[in-house]
Amino acid sequence: MGRRSLHNRVTTASALAAVVASLVTLVVSLFVVDARATSMAEQRALSKAQAFIDELEVELVTVESVRHLDIEDEVREFSHAGDTITVYLHGVRVAGSPQLDLATADGCKPNAESEDHWLVCQASSAPHGLVALVGQSRTDVLAHRGPLLTGGLISVLVLLIGGVFAGFWVSRWSLRPLHRLREVLEGVDPNAPATAALPRADTEEVNAVVAVLDTLLVKLGREIDRSRRFSADAAHELRTPLTKLRTELELLAEADAQRGPDSVYPALVERTAELGQLLERLLVLASPEQALQRDALVSMSVVAEEALETLGPDATRVSLQCEGDGTVLGDGGLLAIVVKNAIDNALKFSDGPIAVQVTERPGEVEVRIDDEGPGLDAGQRARAFEPFFRGRGARGVAGHGIGLALVEHVTRAHRGSVAFVGTQPGAHLSIRLPRAKMPG
């Protein structure tokens, strides 16, 4: 019945409980009514047998002996409503059906071997040696079963439908605190300090879960803060020695300039610069989103133009189209890193032209980077923004796999979103940021 959920389980359980309860009630009712109907049939048959004996005794007053009575006529008179009557005189059958045999004592007993004479009741008159037996069919005694079963099955169907609706309503009402808790948890900011307690519900069980979640969120918040502080402190501590190392290598490269191409110092300076750039990126990634937020007005068109100016020879492959200023609120330096990293990523994986477009839309600004490279499949798109993720097409391409992660982190800190859109060929990166409301 679709996905498993408490809502579906409660609804199903309520419907099943209603059906089981109605079936049990039907079976018990059938048993009780059967017993009551059988008891009433026994009383009626015994009364008829006794009335038949009494009638014969009255007739004996006006005749010389039992043998002069027209017992067959009396049997026909008393046989009605499907009953069968048999009369014995001193142990010999004298009238009625031969299928009813004498019993050792008066009373009623069931006869499972015959449907037509399922219940046999016997009454006797000792002075005259008369015995009357009345047999009733199973169909007549249990005639109530048909209407009872029909009504019971209708009741089961009604209770099933009612149980489904009642279970649906009860489950929604019972699970409402869990739905509210889910909404609260969905709104929890993972970058915010985990100090505020989650709202309590009006049920003890949900409050117990909330208390555990409160404790867990506080612990996770502390661990995240500790990890971020460690990363930031480590990056700051490494920045100074790297800067000194690069300066010393640059001095050595100048002193060793006469060696020309044989000098190893220029390559060491370049590697040190790459390491410093990597360190700066890691520092940004380690920073919480709140620390990256600014309220300065930034033109994304200007940011894109300045990013193209820093590309060097690769700038010839990049075309820029701006539709408006694309003004947003944020940190201009960080947004420049976003655009620069996005363009660098396209240049790495494409040998063809790169199209950069800044577009203003109602409420948002989009920066679109399109290339003609191999693109990304669905699996790569799902992991493209993970730190240090390198897809299959990244073999032999320089980089550390944190460029797109940095783009996603800074964009989210500016209350925006980033994703690969469209289909292959090529990759199509869309960066969307809230458009700033201009005064006046």
Helices and strands as residue ranges (DSSP letters): H 6-60, G 66-68, H 71-78, E 84-89, E 92-96, E 107-110, E 119-125, E 130-136, H 138-141, H 145-186, H 204-255, G 257-262, H 265-286, H 289-292, E 296-299, H 300-309, G 312-317, E 318-323, E 327-330, H 332-349, E 354-361, E 364-370, H 378-383, G 392-394, H 403-413, E 417-420, E 428-434
